Amino acid sequence: MQRDQLADFLRRRREAIRPAEVGIADGPRRRTTGLRREEVAMLAGMSVDYVVRLEQGRSSQPSPQLLGALARALRLSDDERDHLFHLAGHRPPPADGAARLARAGLMRMLDLLGETPALVLSDLGEVLAQNRAAVLVTGDHTGFSGDQRYVAYRWFTDAAARAVAPVEEQEHYARKLVADLRAAAGRRTGDPAVAGLIERLQAASADFRRLWAEHEVAVRRADRKTMLHPRVGRLLLDCETLITPDQSQQLLVLTPADAETRERLDLLRVLGIEDFPTESRSAQ
């Protein structure tokens, strides 16, 4: 671990970010052009004291999970993220693990979208990041572990996850999930992460086995869906998906498809996140 170099790198990256880039208001009393340490701590979900010790070269070796959180908070590029891991004495995540960190450009787009719900997903359907507006609509999906990380796995193994959609539309959503996963499997032939996920889904769900056997293929790009929200009721949403050139990550943007949904989203922003039931919501 190169403590002094790590401290210098983190400090300079923090000072290089404008607050507006991460959705923080640039008030009149701000004396620095970059982020404050407490703002980095808030964005990364760690204590201010630990951020201070990191920047002063006094910390213990940060874990890969903490480094990933710092990379997201500081909007690091892929090269900068790998450099951060090297300085901290860790190998950068392998190809599949690296894809679990939302790209810096997509993170900036999340910030720019502001009150429009948006999420960044991996090509296997893991939510890598989401803005506050998306948390209000879908709940926070960034804290799952194991196979629960994947939207498709939750959909086919947890009845509560399917309750987000009207019963008459659930077959349509299920087909979309399986067809998109089939496309990812075709691109990543021989990848054990993909093969393992599909094998476990087939073992866990007869519905998945049925749909997988039909060999439908369709990359998710645009769709209209109905969500049953526990606080404001039915939401009709247009879902637009922007895909990175290597197809490893997706930016999913949700916009109201009618005036009633727009009014309900406005109400959600007033109600806020307090007491939102996040454990069983589905992001797609």
Residue pairs with C-beta under 8 A, 6 or more apart in sequence:
1 61
1 87
1 88
1 89
2 87
2 88
2 89
3 57
3 58
3 59
4 57
5 87
6 54
6 57
6 84
6 87
6 88
7 54
7 55
7 56
7 57
9 83
9 84
9 87
10 51
10 54
10 55
10 70
10 74
10 84
11 55
13 74
13 76
13 80
14 34
14 35
14 37
14 40
14 55
14 74
15 32
15 33
15 34
15 35
16 34
17 34
17 35
17 74
17 75
18 26
18 33
18 34
19 25
19 26
19 30
19 34
19 35
19 39
20 26
21 75
21 108
21 111
22 35
22 39
22 43
22 73
22 75
22 111
23 111
23 114
23 131
23 132
24 35
24 39
35 43
37 48
37 51
37 52
37 55
38 48
38 51
40 51
40 70
40 73
40 74
41 47
41 48
41 50
41 51
43 72
43 73
44 51
44 66
44 69
44 70
44 72
44 73
45 69
46 66
46 69
50 59
53 59
54 62
61 88
61 89
62 70
62 88
64 85
64 90
64 93
67 81
67 84
67 85
67 88
67 90
68 93
68 100
68 101
70 76
70 84
71 80
71 81
71 84
71 101
72 101
72 102
72 107
72 129
74 80
75 104
75 107
75 108
76 84
76 104
77 104
78 98
78 103
78 104
80 104
81 92
81 98
81 101
81 104
82 92
85 91
85 92
85 93
86 92
92 98
93 100
93 101
96 191
96 193
99 122
99 123
99 248
99 249
100 122
100 126
100 128
101 128
102 110
102 120
102 128
102 129
102 249
103 120
103 244
103 249
106 120
106 129
106 244
106 249
106 251
107 120
107 129
109 118
109 251
110 118
110 120
110 129
110 130
110 131
110 251
111 131
113 131
113 133
113 253
114 131
114 133
115 133
115 269
116 131
116 133
116 253
116 254
116 255
117 130
117 131
117 133
117 134
117 136
117 137
117 138
117 253
117 254
117 265
118 130
118 131
118 133
118 134
118 251
118 252
118 253
118 254
119 127
119 129
119 130
119 131
119 134
119 138
119 141
119 251
119 252
119 283
120 127
120 128
120 129
120 130
120 249
120 250
120 251
120 252
121 127
121 128
121 151
121 249
121 250
121 252
121 283
121 284
122 128
122 248
122 249
122 250
123 184
123 187
123 188
123 247
123 248
123 249
123 250
124 150
124 152
124 181
124 184
124 193
124 194
124 197
125 150
125 151
125 152
125 177
125 180
125 181
125 284
126 144
126 149
126 150
126 151
127 141
127 142
127 144
127 149
127 151
127 283
128 142
128 249
129 142
130 138
130 140
130 141
130 142
130 283
132 273
133 265
133 269
134 254
134 283
135 273
135 276
135 278
136 265
136 268
136 269
136 271
136 272
136 273
136 276
137 227
137 229
137 235
137 237
137 254
137 265
137 268
138 164
138 227
138 281
138 282
138 283
139 276
139 277
139 278
139 279
139 280
139 281
140 276
140 278
141 151
141 278
141 281
141 283
144 154
147 153
147 157
147 197
147 200
148 154
150 197
151 177
151 282
151 283
151 284
152 177
152 178
152 181
152 201
152 208
153 197
153 200
153 201
153 204
154 161
154 282
155 161
155 162
155 173
155 174
155 177
155 282
156 174
156 201
156 204
156 205
156 207
156 208
157 204
157 205
158 280
160 279
160 280
161 280
161 281
161 282
162 170
162 282
163 228
163 280
164 227
164 228
164 281
164 282
165 173
165 225
165 226
165 227
165 228
165 282
166 226
166 228
169 225
169 226
173 225
173 284
174 207
174 211
175 211
175 216
176 218
176 220
176 223
176 284
177 284
178 208
178 211
178 212
178 216
179 216
179 217
179 218
180 218
180 219
180 220
181 197
181 198
182 212
182 215
182 216
182 217
183 217
183 218
183 219
184 194
184 247
185 194
185 195
185 198
186 217
187 247
188 194
198 212
201 208
201 212
202 208
202 209
202 212
219 243
219 247
220 241
220 250
220 284
221 240
221 241
221 243
222 238
222 239
222 240
222 241
223 238
223 239
223 241
224 236
224 237
224 238
224 239
224 257
225 236
225 237
225 239
226 234
226 235
226 236
226 237
227 234
227 235
227 237
228 234
228 235
229 235
229 264
229 268
230 277
231 268
231 271
231 276
232 264
232 265
232 267
232 268
232 271
233 264
234 261
235 256
235 261
235 264
235 265
236 256
236 257
236 258
236 260
236 261
237 254
237 255
237 256
237 257
237 261
238 254
238 255
238 256
238 257
239 252
239 253
239 254
239 284
240 252
240 253
240 255
241 250
241 251
241 252
241 253
242 250
242 251
242 253
243 249
243 250
243 251
244 250
252 283
252 284
256 262
256 264
256 265
